Amino acid sequence: MALEPLRSITPEEDLPKPNLKRLRDVLVEPFGVRNVSLTGLFILAAFYTLYFARSFLLPIVLALLLSLLLSPLVRVLRKLHLPEPLGAGIVLLVLLGALGGGIYELSGPAYEWMQKAPNSLRRVEARLRELKRPVLLFGRATEQVAKIADVTAAKAAPVAVAVPAGPSLGARLVGGTTDFVASAAIFFILLYFLLASGDLFLRKLVKVLPSVEDKKRAIEIARQVETDISAYLSTVALINLGLGIGVAGAMALIGLPNPLLWGMMATLTNFIPYLGAGSCYVVLGLAGFLTFDDLPHALLPVGAFLCLNVAEAYFITPMVLGRRLTLNPVVLFLSLTFWGWLWGISGAILAVPIMVVFKIFCDHIEPLAPIGEFLGD
């Protein structure tokens, strides 16, 4: 039997054919069910951590935001040949003095209004009694329906349920005060170290980056982000302070007692979109009803605040900040709802600064630019 002659094998025939199915699986795998599930579990774990660690995270986030606002002042003092630890101490002492002086000046009027609260509520109820007549008629009809339902419910024997006693009011107040003092201590100590450290973290980041181009890019992004965030926070703080001054002046002209109290309330609550203005309308309306006898004069505080609030929200703030640092109203409302649910009133106050900081980061980091465009107005 003749043997078949050997044939030469080319390099192309020696190589195995590529497995297209395996290549497709590798390319599609990052978007598979397993990775989506892991990402979802990671997001849920992050929310869980943010919620249960809020007492620890709140002072840290507030210190970081306030350090971006106050760091330019420390740099100005450094140009005056004051070392950064000394400049940070001076800025922090001025901040503490302003907070302490404001609390001391407003504590008297606030305590006076709290003392009047029971009598004031009775007066408001008497003034609004005429408006309650339709509600009373509806309530009587509801009582008749409830009596008919009670005939059937009376056949069943009532079952006593033992409710465990919760902590007393005094214990809750002591616990809340202790938590507040601890959070305030963490906040001020961390804020001092952040201001005193200066560019320490930026220098360390530049040191670990491999190439010169990466170092230059990191310095450029860090400086621009810090400048934009500081400009936004300082601008918003000045706008809210101007609104408070305008409210205090308007209340003084109207004749509402303690105008500084109402001005400070407007300044602080204006950091919370929607809810802050709504609370001012309610409080100023009650104050007007309690102070003045005739209805037109009682509505003057609410009307004055309405004019100032509309001017600030729809003209001054958009004109000063521009469209670059404004947020989509839907995103703003969702952020306010989410952080308010997660961290309470403190989260609602920090919701807008957190979203603005995130948007500025997205605008300066190219892969995140689409997210920044989505968050903008």
C-alpha atoms as one frame of an Amber mdcrd trajectory, in Angstrom:
protein
   0.000   0.000   0.000   1.447   3.299  -1.086   1.843   5.945   1.590   0.279
   9.304   1.027   2.974  11.948   0.646   3.391  14.370   3.499   2.233  17.916
   2.877   3.593  21.025   4.496   1.494  22.792   7.163   1.263  26.548   6.852
   1.351  28.774   9.953  -2.226  29.845   9.267  -3.459  26.254   9.384  -1.448
  25.521  12.534  -3.208  28.220  14.555  -6.610  27.344  16.125  -9.639  29.125
  14.841 -10.936  31.897  17.142 -13.874  30.947  19.356 -16.383  33.635  18.414
 -18.902  32.487  21.005 -16.378  32.864  23.824 -15.343  36.292  22.525 -18.984
  37.427  22.469 -19.496  36.184  26.031 -16.456  38.129  27.230 -17.688  41.319
  25.613 -21.255  40.950  26.868 -20.353  39.673  30.341 -19.886  43.128  31.959
 -23.533  43.842  31.161 -24.826  40.435  32.233 -27.279  39.618  34.963 -24.552
  38.771  37.455 -22.844  42.162  37.175 -26.144  44.049  37.296 -27.089  42.105
  40.424 -23.761  42.858  42.080 -24.100  46.544  41.215 -27.615  46.625  42.671
 -26.440  44.949  45.876 -23.573  47.431  46.146 -25.959  50.394  45.771 -28.307
  48.968  48.413 -25.365  48.403  50.767 -24.211  51.981  50.203 -27.695  53.341
  51.030 -27.828  51.114  54.106 -24.465  52.485  55.265 -25.479  56.104  54.605
 -28.657  55.652  56.636 -27.295  53.853  59.669 -24.045  55.851  59.783 -25.751
  59.241  59.428 -24.723  60.437  62.897 -21.099  59.827  61.899 -21.279  60.990
  58.270 -23.304  64.194  58.741 -20.601  66.229  60.554 -17.978  64.950  58.098
 -19.964  66.008  55.018 -20.796  69.378  56.575 -17.141  69.960  57.496 -16.004
  69.118  53.953 -18.514  71.523  52.390 -17.733  74.318  54.831 -13.988  73.849
  54.337 -14.470  74.529  50.619 -16.309  77.723  51.542 -13.746  78.959  54.096
 -10.502  77.808  52.463 -10.148  81.028  50.373 -10.134  83.034  53.614  -7.285
  80.904  54.952  -5.346  81.501  51.733  -5.857  85.254  52.084  -4.429  85.093
  55.615  -1.512  83.014  54.311  -0.701  85.770  51.837  -0.525  88.074  54.866
   2.296  85.816  56.192   0.093  83.975  58.690   0.706  80.201  58.769  -2.223
  78.032  57.790  -2.829  76.541  61.296  -3.025  80.056  62.769  -5.222  81.314
  59.920  -7.558  78.324  60.306  -7.817  79.035  64.033  -8.696  82.682  63.407
 -11.355  81.800  60.834 -12.841  79.164  63.139 -12.913  81.555  66.118 -14.694
  84.180  64.008 -17.224  81.554  62.894 -17.839  80.415  66.470 -18.176  84.024
  67.637 -20.715  84.799  64.926 -22.745  81.679  65.734 -22.631  82.329  69.464
 -23.574  85.993  69.079 -26.454  85.185  66.755 -27.816  82.507  69.084 -27.536
  84.837  72.068 -29.291  87.721  70.311 -32.115  85.530  68.984 -32.613  83.342
  72.047 -34.630  86.012  73.858 -37.203  86.651  71.095 -37.473  82.934  70.318
 -38.082  82.082  73.978 -40.672  84.843  74.216 -42.613  83.467  71.238 -42.421
  79.941  72.667 -43.839  81.182  75.962 -46.735  82.770  74.109 -47.412  79.663
  72.018 -50.359  78.193  74.022 -52.256  81.505  74.227 -51.311  82.290  70.649
 -52.785  79.062  69.352 -56.053  79.741  71.148 -56.182  83.203  69.584 -55.568
  81.774  66.140 -58.334  79.238  66.677 -60.722  82.025  67.689 -59.767  84.072
  64.635 -60.302  81.118  62.307 -63.528  79.883  63.899 -65.634  81.334  61.104
 -63.612  79.416  58.560 -64.161  76.176  60.467 -67.969  76.090  60.136 -68.012
  73.973  56.940 -65.542  71.585  58.535 -67.735  71.304  61.642 -70.786  70.473
  59.544 -68.832  67.788  57.746 -67.620  66.483  61.109 -71.198  66.125  62.387
 -72.133  64.076  59.348 -69.071  61.908  59.921 -70.142  61.356  63.542 -73.555
  60.083  62.402 -71.868  57.587  60.077 -69.514  56.556  62.901 -72.483  55.871
  65.222 -74.027  53.551  62.650 -70.703  51.716  62.330 -70.370  51.463  66.118
 -73.582  49.384  66.289 -71.824  46.576  64.440 -68.470  47.101  66.150 -70.072
  46.965  69.643 -70.873  43.261  69.185 -67.204  42.392  69.265 -65.560  42.396
  72.701 -62.668  44.836  72.996 -59.246  43.275  73.333 -56.699  44.990  75.543
 -53.253  45.202  73.970 -50.251  45.898  76.150 -48.062  48.593  74.604 -44.457
  48.600  75.803 -43.439  51.867  77.391 -40.878  53.804  75.382 -38.151  56.071
  76.695 -39.293  59.134  78.572 -39.149  62.638  77.135 -36.305  63.574  79.480
 -34.242  60.572  78.378 -34.796  61.439  74.725 -33.785  65.054  75.305 -30.624
  64.026  77.125 -29.749  61.519  74.395 -30.412  64.062  71.642 -28.314  66.707
  73.388 -25.421  64.284  73.837 -25.518  63.275  70.159 -25.648  66.921  69.095
 -22.674  67.911  71.248 -20.629  64.953  69.978 -21.472  65.743  66.334 -20.642
  69.431  66.850 -17.278  68.527  68.390 -16.432  66.214  65.473 -17.524  68.900
  63.006 -15.410  71.745  64.426 -12.302  69.604  65.013 -12.429  68.126  61.506
 -13.105  71.559  59.987 -10.032  72.983  61.718  -7.771  70.184  60.468  -9.132
  70.487  56.927  -8.473  74.241  56.885  -5.080  73.924  58.586  -3.847  71.166
  56.251  -4.150  73.410  53.189  -2.990  71.603  50.044  -1.689  68.535  51.879
  -4.082  66.048  50.269  -3.581  67.548  46.808   0.218  67.285  47.173  -0.077
  63.647  48.185  -2.378  62.937  45.233   0.073  64.554  42.809   2.923  62.583
  44.342   1.333  59.172  43.691   0.300  59.897  40.090   2.675  58.300  37.551
   3.096  60.819  34.717   3.652  64.560  34.529   0.534  65.016  32.416  -1.586
  63.266  35.037  -0.122  65.490  37.749  -0.915  68.662  35.795  -4.415  67.434
  35.001  -5.092  66.578  38.644  -3.955  70.016  39.834  -6.069  71.746  37.188
  -9.216  69.760  38.036  -8.745  70.168  41.792  -8.254  73.927  41.574 -11.177
  74.449  39.214 -13.534  72.261  41.247 -12.580  73.974  44.497 -12.997  77.422
  42.922 -16.427  76.612  41.481 -17.716  74.984  44.667 -16.432  77.812  46.860
 -17.964  80.397  44.523 -21.314  78.596  44.525 -21.513  78.147  48.301 -20.420
  81.705  49.060 -22.825  83.129  46.461 -25.783  81.170  47.808 -24.893  82.144
  51.375 -24.745  85.831  50.397 -28.061  85.605  48.506 -29.765  83.987  51.491
 -28.251  86.583  53.815 -29.557  89.345  51.547 -32.998  87.736  51.604 -32.872
  87.632  55.399 -31.914  91.302  55.578 -34.752  92.179  53.222 -37.249  90.145
  55.270 -36.059  91.759  58.515 -36.412  95.249  57.004 -39.862  94.495  55.603
 -41.116  93.090  58.906 -39.763  96.160  60.731 -41.619  98.478  58.323 -44.828
  96.474  58.721 -44.529  96.600  62.499 -44.100  92.883  63.238 -42.174  92.425
  66.514 -38.661  90.890  66.524 -37.794  91.474  62.851 -34.278  90.040  63.304
 -35.800  86.703  64.276 -37.823  86.531  61.056 -34.840  87.607  58.980 -32.640
  84.886  60.469 -35.403  82.343  59.933 -35.665  83.305  56.259 -31.877  83.091
  55.836 -31.580  79.618  57.326 -34.706  78.065  55.816 -33.873  79.335  52.324
 -31.114  76.717  52.127 -33.927  74.137  51.852 -35.731  74.499  48.493 -39.546
  74.574  48.547 -39.897  73.419  52.168 -37.984  76.389  53.567 -40.156  78.966
  51.831 -43.299  77.029  52.762 -42.380  77.046  56.452 -41.748  80.811  56.286
 -45.203  81.393  54.797 -46.853  79.409  57.601 -44.884  81.009  60.444 -45.210
  84.566  59.137 -48.919  84.032  58.547 -49.416  82.916  62.146 -47.330  85.818
  63.415 -49.416  88.267  61.387 -52.700  86.868  62.711 -51.407  87.025  66.278
 -50.054  90.567  66.024 -52.624  92.523  64.029 -56.402  92.667  64.433 -57.584
  93.532  60.916 -57.222  90.907  58.189 -55.442  93.051  55.512 -52.762  94.111
  57.985 -52.388  90.512  59.209 -51.671  89.335  55.657 -48.965  91.945  55.055
 -46.056  89.785  56.413 -46.957  86.913  54.075 -47.387  89.290  51.130 -44.045
  90.976  51.762 -42.247  87.641  52.000 -43.997  86.453  48.826 -42.623  89.414
  46.868 -39.092  88.955  48.249 -39.139  85.194  47.703 -40.307  85.466  44.099
 -37.673  88.109  43.352 -34.924  85.968  44.887 -35.958  82.617  43.386 -36.874
  83.682  39.854 -34.670  86.709  39.174 -31.714  87.208  41.529 -30.486  83.617
  41.944 -30.713  82.634  38.224 -29.085  85.923  37.204 -26.184  85.583  39.667
 -25.521  81.848  39.379 -26.388  81.470  35.716 -27.428  78.221  34.084 -24.071
  76.501  34.640 -24.614  75.926  38.362 -28.395  75.489  38.370 -29.987  72.075
  38.730 -32.830  70.394  36.897 -35.993  70.993  38.993 -36.968  67.305  38.816
 -33.496  66.214  39.945 -33.527  68.889  42.645 -36.870  67.691  44.023 -35.808
  64.035  43.945 -32.537  64.904  45.675 -34.380  66.881  48.344 -36.783  63.985
  48.924 -34.049  61.361  49.003 -31.631  63.138  51.364 -34.511  64.326  53.546
 -35.704  60.738  53.899 -32.161  59.489  54.480 -30.822  62.106  56.922 -33.885
  64.091  58.006 -33.809  67.900  58.189 -30.001  67.958  58.011 -30.133  65.934
  54.806 -32.677  68.316  53.294 -30.343  71.246  54.066 -27.345  69.458  52.537
 -29.221  68.058  49.509 -28.607  70.992  47.173 -24.899  71.520  48.043 -24.243
  67.785  47.646 -25.886  67.702  44.225 -24.082  70.859  43.076 -20.726  69.462
  44.209 -21.459  66.217  42.354 -22.470  68.135  39.225 -19.284  70.227  39.294
 -17.190  67.067  39.603 -19.052  65.554  36.648 -18.539  68.682  34.546 -14.756
  68.583  35.078 -14.225  64.835  34.650 -14.728  63.834  31.024 -16.230  60.320
  31.498 -18.856  61.794  33.858 -19.752  64.748  31.607 -23.061  63.183  30.381
 -24.242  62.836  33.984 -23.406  66.508  34.624 -25.386  67.509  31.532 -28.366
  65.462  32.747 -28.266  67.093  36.195 -28.161  70.631  34.776 -31.125  72.822
  33.991
